[in-house]
Amino acid sequence: MEQVSRTDFPPERIQRLVSGIPFFNEVLRDDREQFDRLMELCEILLSEPGEAVIRQGDSDTYLYFLLRGQLAVVAPGSDNEDEVINYVSPGEVFGTLAMIRGIPRSATLKVDESAREAIVARLDYVFFKNLRDFSTFSLDTKLAFYRMVMNNIRWTLEVNKIQNPDHELVGKLRKVPVFTGPKGTPEELESLYEQSNTLAEILCEWNEMPPQAPNMQMT
C-alpha cells in the first residue's frame, strides 16, 4: 500500500471519496472543523490488484474504510490465496474486531484482481480510545465513531442470528444492555464503548464455534 500524496488528492477530492461513508458525512454535517481534523489524521492509501490491505496475524490499531474498488477476504489459515470467502465493497467499514479488542487480524484482505485499484482510508484508534480526552476529537465526534463501531458489529451478529436463530449465543446477545439515558452525553459514550466491546467478544466467540456462520466478520 502507498499513502497518497495530498497534492494528488487535495481536500476536495478526499471529501468526495469519503462521502460514501455515513460516519464522515455525519461529522461533516455537524462540525466542519471536526471533519477537517478527521481528514488531517485520516490516512488515505492506494493499493494495486492482488495487494494485501490487511494480512492475517498483523497487529495494528486502525479502523479501515473502503472508498473505491473491491477487496477479497481470504479464508483464515488457507494456503490458497485464491480461496475467497467474502468481499468488501465501497462504503463498508472493516477491521472493527481486531481494533476494539486489540487482537491480531484474523484474515487477509487483498484487492480483488478484477478491480483496477483500491482506495482505503484508515483511522488510528488511539484518537478515540480515551473516552475522557476531547483534545483531538469532541464528544459528538466520538459518539458518532462508537455508534458506527457498535452498529457495525451488531449488524453482523443480527445477520448471524437470522441464519442461526437457535445458536447458543443468541441468548447472550439479547442480554447486552441498550443505553436508555440522555443522548449526547459522556454516559452515552461510555455505554457505546461497553456495548462495542461486549458485542465484539460475542462475535469472536461466535466465529470460533463450529460451524462458523457464513457471514461472520473477519479482520
C-alpha positions as CSV (number, residue, x, y, z in Angstrom):
1,M,0.0,0.0,0.0
2,E,1.1,3.5,-0.7
3,Q,0.0,6.6,1.1
4,V,-1.4,9.1,-1.4
5,S,0.1,12.5,-1.9
6,R,-2.1,15.3,-0.6
7,T,-1.0,17.1,-3.8
8,D,-2.6,14.5,-6.0
9,F,-5.5,14.1,-3.5
10,P,-6.5,17.6,-2.4
11,P,-9.2,18.1,0.3
12,E,-12.0,18.4,-2.2
13,R,-11.1,15.1,-3.8
14,I,-10.8,13.3,-0.5
15,Q,-14.1,14.8,0.7
16,R,-15.8,13.3,-2.4
17,L,-14.1,9.9,-1.8
18,V,-15.3,9.7,1.8
19,S,-18.8,10.9,1.0
20,G,-19.9,7.3,0.8
21,I,-19.2,6.7,4.5
22,P,-22.0,7.7,6.8
23,F,-19.6,8.4,9.7
24,F,-17.7,11.1,7.8
25,N,-20.9,12.6,6.4
26,E,-22.3,12.9,10.0
27,V,-19.2,14.6,11.3
28,L,-19.1,17.0,8.2
29,R,-22.8,17.9,8.7
30,D,-22.4,18.6,12.4
31,D,-19.0,20.2,12.7
32,R,-16.8,21.3,9.7
33,E,-13.8,21.9,12.0
34,Q,-14.0,18.3,13.4
35,F,-14.3,17.0,9.8
36,D,-11.2,18.8,8.8
37,R,-9.4,17.4,11.8
38,L,-10.5,13.9,10.7
39,M,-9.2,14.5,7.3
40,E,-5.8,15.6,8.7
41,L,-5.4,12.5,10.7
42,C,-7.0,10.0,8.3
43,E,-4.5,8.1,6.1
44,I,-5.6,7.6,2.5
45,L,-3.9,4.5,0.9
46,L,-3.8,3.3,-2.6
47,S,-3.4,-0.4,-3.3
48,E,-2.9,-2.4,-6.6
49,P,-4.8,-5.5,-7.7
50,G,-3.7,-8.6,-5.7
51,E,-2.0,-6.4,-3.0
52,A,-2.9,-7.1,0.6
53,V,-4.5,-4.4,2.6
54,I,-4.6,-6.4,5.8
55,R,-2.7,-9.7,6.5
56,Q,-3.8,-12.4,8.8
57,G,-1.8,-12.2,12.0
58,D,-1.0,-8.5,11.6
59,S,-1.3,-6.3,14.7
60,D,-2.3,-2.6,14.3
61,T,-4.7,-0.1,15.8
62,Y,-6.5,1.0,12.7
63,L,-10.2,1.1,11.6
64,Y,-10.5,0.8,7.8
65,F,-12.9,2.2,5.3
66,L,-13.1,1.1,1.6
67,L,-13.6,4.2,-0.6
68,R,-13.1,2.7,-4.0
69,G,-12.5,-0.8,-5.5
70,Q,-13.3,-4.2,-4.1
71,L,-11.5,-6.3,-1.5
72,A,-11.5,-10.1,-1.3
73,V,-11.4,-11.8,2.1
74,V,-9.2,-14.9,2.0
75,A,-10.2,-17.9,4.2
76,P,-8.4,-17.8,7.5
77,G,-5.5,-20.2,7.7
78,S,-5.7,-21.0,4.0
79,D,-2.6,-21.7,2.0
80,N,-4.6,-20.9,-1.2
81,E,-4.7,-17.2,-1.7
82,D,-7.4,-17.7,-4.2
83,E,-9.8,-19.2,-1.7
84,V,-12.1,-16.2,-1.3
85,I,-14.9,-16.4,1.3
86,N,-16.3,-12.9,1.1
87,Y,-15.9,-9.4,-0.5
88,V,-15.8,-5.9,0.9
89,S,-17.5,-3.2,-1.2
90,P,-17.1,0.6,-1.3
91,G,-18.7,2.3,1.7
92,E,-18.0,-0.6,4.0
93,V,-16.1,-0.4,7.3
94,F,-13.8,-3.3,8.3
95,G,-11.3,-4.2,10.9
96,T,-13.5,-3.4,13.9
97,L,-13.0,-6.6,15.9
98,A,-9.2,-6.5,16.0
99,M,-9.2,-2.8,16.6
100,I,-11.7,-2.8,19.5
101,R,-10.3,-6.0,21.2
102,G,-6.6,-5.4,20.5
103,I,-6.0,-8.8,18.9
104,P,-4.2,-9.8,15.6
105,R,-6.1,-9.7,12.4
106,S,-8.0,-12.9,11.7
107,A,-8.0,-12.9,7.9
108,T,-6.2,-11.5,4.9
109,L,-7.9,-8.9,2.8
110,K,-6.5,-8.1,-0.6
111,V,-7.5,-6.0,-3.6
112,D,-9.7,-8.1,-5.9
113,E,-8.0,-8.9,-9.2
114,S,-11.0,-7.6,-11.1
115,A,-10.5,-4.1,-9.6
116,R,-8.2,-1.5,-11.2
117,E,-7.1,-0.3,-7.8
118,A,-8.5,0.2,-4.3
119,I,-8.5,3.3,-2.2
120,V,-8.7,2.8,1.5
121,A,-8.9,5.2,4.4
122,R,-7.9,4.3,7.9
123,L,-8.1,6.0,11.3
124,D,-5.9,5.2,14.3
125,Y,-8.0,4.0,17.3
126,V,-5.5,5.9,19.6
127,F,-7.5,9.1,18.9
128,F,-10.8,7.5,20.2
129,K,-9.8,5.0,22.9
130,N,-9.6,7.5,25.8
131,L,-13.2,8.4,26.4
132,R,-12.4,11.4,28.6
133,D,-9.9,13.1,26.2
134,F,-11.5,15.6,23.9
135,S,-8.3,17.4,22.9
136,T,-8.4,16.0,19.4
137,F,-12.0,14.9,18.8
138,S,-15.1,16.2,20.5
139,L,-17.7,14.3,22.4
140,D,-20.1,14.4,19.4
141,T,-17.4,13.0,17.1
142,K,-16.5,10.2,19.5
143,L,-20.2,9.4,19.9
144,A,-20.5,9.1,16.1
145,F,-17.4,6.9,16.0
146,Y,-18.6,4.5,18.6
147,R,-22.2,4.4,17.2
148,M,-20.6,3.3,13.9
149,V,-18.4,0.7,15.5
150,M,-21.2,-0.7,17.7
151,N,-23.8,-0.8,14.9
152,N,-21.2,-2.5,12.5
153,I,-20.6,-5.3,15.0
154,R,-24.3,-5.7,16.0
155,W,-25.4,-5.8,12.3
156,T,-23.1,-8.8,11.7
157,L,-24.4,-10.5,14.8
158,E,-28.0,-9.9,13.8
159,V,-27.3,-11.5,10.4
160,N,-25.8,-14.5,12.1
161,K,-28.8,-14.7,14.4
162,I,-31.2,-14.7,11.4
163,Q,-29.3,-17.5,9.8
164,N,-29.0,-19.5,13.0
165,P,-31.7,-18.4,15.4
166,D,-31.1,-21.3,17.8
167,H,-27.4,-20.6,18.3
168,E,-26.4,-20.8,21.9
169,L,-25.0,-17.2,21.8
170,V,-28.3,-15.7,20.8
171,G,-29.4,-15.5,24.5
172,K,-26.2,-13.8,25.4
173,L,-26.7,-11.3,22.6
174,R,-30.2,-10.4,23.9
175,K,-28.8,-9.6,27.3
176,V,-26.4,-6.9,26.0
177,P,-27.9,-3.7,27.6
178,V,-29.0,-0.8,25.4
179,F,-28.5,2.8,26.6
180,T,-31.7,4.5,27.7
181,G,-30.3,7.7,29.3
182,P,-29.9,11.2,27.8
183,K,-28.4,11.2,24.3
184,G,-25.2,13.1,23.5
185,T,-23.7,12.7,27.0
186,P,-20.5,11.2,28.3
187,E,-22.7,8.5,29.8
188,E,-23.9,7.5,26.3
189,L,-20.3,7.4,25.1
190,E,-19.3,5.0,27.9
191,S,-22.3,2.8,27.1
192,L,-21.5,2.7,23.4
193,Y,-17.9,1.8,24.3
194,E,-19.1,-1.1,26.6
195,Q,-21.6,-2.3,24.1
196,S,-19.0,-2.4,21.3
197,N,-16.6,-4.4,23.5
198,T,-19.3,-6.8,24.7
199,L,-20.7,-7.4,21.2
200,A,-17.1,-7.8,19.8
201,E,-16.5,-10.5,22.4
202,I,-19.7,-12.3,21.5
203,L,-18.9,-12.1,17.8
204,C,-15.4,-13.5,18.3
205,E,-17.0,-16.4,20.3
206,W,-19.5,-17.0,17.5
207,N,-16.7,-17.0,14.9
208,E,-14.7,-19.5,16.8
209,M,-17.6,-22.0,17.4
210,P,-18.1,-24.7,14.7
211,P,-19.9,-24.4,12.3
212,Q,-18.8,-20.9,11.6
213,A,-21.5,-18.6,10.4
214,P,-21.1,-17.8,6.6
215,N,-21.3,-14.1,7.1
216,M,-19.0,-13.8,10.1
217,Q,-17.0,-10.6,10.2
218,M,-13.2,-11.0,9.9
219,T,-10.1,-8.9,10.5
